[in-house]
Amino acid sequence: MRRLIPILIASFVLSGMLPGVVGASNRLTEHQRILAYWTPERMANAKPKDFVMTGSGRLVPKARPGGGSSGASSGASWTLNGAIETRSGRVLFHQGTGDWICSASVVNDNGAANDTYSIVVTAGHCAYDGVDGWATNWMYIPDFDDAPTYSCGSTVYGCWTARALAISDGFYPEGFGDGTVESDWAFAVVGPGGKSGTAQLDALGSYALKTSGNTVGTDVWAFGYPAAGKYHGKDLTYCNGSTVADPYGAATWGVACGMTGGSSGGPWLVGNLTASQIAAGSGSVGSVNSYGYSGLKYMFGPRFNASTQTTFNAANGLSPDATGTDYYVDNTPVSGP
């Protein structure tokens, strides 16, 4: 029986507006409202909440964090400064009754006409869940490694928030499961932010997407901010190796890896790269951390393809305003939470 484990971390803090912010939606932009939601307490109190897939296809809590990917042969701290630190980061969002943590990276919008926005790629289950619906209060913190604090003003560059989230029609409406892991990607459209509130995220650098030629046997570097088991969510961590096929038949690929919950959505840089080349900015994103299996010491992710490009193109063509977060399944707008 396949027992997929999405690599997530959640807090059990119930959502709700901050004191003094109730009823303020008419005078706060969506960016300001999301920043107000993420108090240092909410950011700091995230707790592990892993899942397994039951025989009926239902995701249920698993008592021991880390699942099958704990104890794997790779999952070391990244010790080189450079591009991967500034182009990747930590994600926080609310969904259902909890506040969650994922990882993500900035991708190149190719000089789109709507150049006041930047695009962030992460896992689909870091934006949408088949039971709990869409993520809200979605926020991205680049280079969390160099200043892992629980205040946007104390991080290296500050925080950016989502104006829109887009997932694949292959991931909707079911969300994460046996038949959808091949489409477990999402793109967030973020507006100006950072410490000034006006900074463009992609000014820090971005990666090209690789949506063809992602074959098993390719050398990859997987990055993320694992926070379960021996990890604490503050350290950029990596795995490197040659990819293998999913042993249960999914059209995904895997790499030997010890990263745990919180690393979901972190980028896989493809190509025969050295660590120094990655620090200098080389590489393109061909996958993201997605799931593991109980008893297997591997991380698996979707192989980016033409459908990934479709979702990216849909996100890259949006011009969302500052009054709320929009939700899309490829090019189709859908109702939010």
Secondary structure by P-SEA (a helix, b strand, c coil): cbbbbccbbbbcbbbbbccccccccccccaaaaaaaaccaaaaaabbbbbbbbccccbbbbbccccccccccccccccccccaaaaacbbbbbbcccccccbbbbbbbccccccccbbbbbbcccccccccccccccbbbbccccccccccccccccccccccbbbbbccccccccccccccccbbbbbbccccccccccccccbbbbbbcccccccccbbbbbcccccccccccccccbbbbbcccccccccccccccccccccbbbbbccccaaaaaabbbbbccccccccccccccccccccaaaaaaaaaaaaccccccbbbbbcccbbbbcc
